Amino acid sequence: MQVYLNGQYMEETQATVSIDDRGFLFADGVYEVVHIYRGRPFEWERHLARLHRSLAGINLTGVSDQELTEARDHLMSGVTAEEAALYIQVTRGTQRRSHAPPPAGTIAPTVLMWVRPVDPIRPELVQSGVAVITTADDRWAKVWIKTIGLLPNVLAKGKAMEAGAFDAVFVRDGMVTEATSANVFRVSDGVIQTAPVTNYILPGITREVVIELARGAGMTVIEQPFSADALYGADELFLTGTLTEVLPITRVDGRPVGSGSVGPVARELLHLLRRQAGIA
Ligand SMILES: Cc1ncc(COP(=O)(O)O)c(C=O)c1O
């Protein structure tokens, strides 16, 4: 597989970064993942805009849209898979280890990009829905920045897997925030609900698109906080994310959700999302 690293294309085995890279030492960087459906990057502009917000959130400058777009097109041209993922990571760059960030513009950021075919979510998971557990949201207070510092997410995902579940849903002060790499929705009495955009969630692009699609189809969507208890009483629950798409949740902490099988709202929204992506 070819990767793009700091202005050059190379085989992944040739792509290395310094032990002094601030991403490696301090998780001092941000990232994006874009779903490519049949050679078309889905919602590229929104991903680019969020990347710039994340970069601004860590005071990192020096990454141009032209560089990102050219590398994207070059990397995509080598991939024939029906569905692929474009990964973009930008770190503050390489500098002798010091907590003090270098003044803006004094060192070049490290820009890494690759495109890999994705295995679509296994159809049986979409058919049956997945199990989740709840866990304390012990992340920092700037979750809206899509930072590569994902250790709490990694540990929570590991806890879910140990429990035989697919994912963990974070709960902060009794209220649901999101999952380890997806946003969380509930459906009750025909109303679709998800946590509002605050600094405690990542404003998912898929979340935004799904809300628009649902409203466009005449469904009611509210962006209001809900408690962990409200997960147990929901008619339906589902996750949204770039590669997760719309994934029904049918068990929470071992209890069945609604009827215990995939509900019509999640099914319809997955269909609308894939149609929007030009794949259904
Ligand atoms: C913590 C978290 N929340 C939500 C999402 C979903 O965001 P998007 O729909 O933009 O992929 C992600 C995606 O990786 C994530 O890491």
PDBQT file of the ligand as one rigid body, heavy atoms in Angstrom, charges set to zero:
ROOT
HETATM    1  C1  LIG A 301     -15.394   9.555  19.698  1.00  0.00    +0.000 C 
HETATM    2  C2  LIG A 301     -16.096   9.587  18.383  1.00  0.00    +0.000 A 
HETATM    3  N1  LIG A 301     -17.370   9.995  18.328  1.00  0.00    +0.000 NA
HETATM    4  C3  LIG A 301     -18.051  10.025  17.172  1.00  0.00    +0.000 A 
HETATM    5  C4  LIG A 301     -17.463   9.631  15.992  1.00  0.00    +0.000 A 
HETATM    6  C5  LIG A 301     -18.254   9.647  14.716  1.00  0.00    +0.000 C 
HETATM    7  O1  LIG A 301     -17.826  10.690  13.885  1.00  0.00    +0.000 OA
HETATM    8  P1  LIG A 301     -17.956  10.586  12.295  1.00  0.00    +0.000 P 
HETATM    9  O2  LIG A 301     -19.398  10.334  12.005  1.00  0.00    +0.000 OA
HETATM   10  O3  LIG A 301     -17.512  11.917  11.814  1.00  0.00    +0.000 OA
HETATM   11  O4  LIG A 301     -17.074   9.467  11.869  1.00  0.00    +0.000 OA
HETATM   12  C6  LIG A 301     -16.130   9.214  15.986  1.00  0.00    +0.000 A 
HETATM   13  C7  LIG A 301     -15.466   8.809  14.748  1.00  0.00    +0.000 C 
HETATM   14  O5  LIG A 301     -14.373   8.334  14.728  1.00  0.00    +0.000 OA
HETATM   15  C8  LIG A 301     -15.414   9.191  17.218  1.00  0.00    +0.000 A 
HETATM   16  O6  LIG A 301     -14.138   8.799  17.268  1.00  0.00    +0.000 OA
ENDROOT
TORSDOF 0
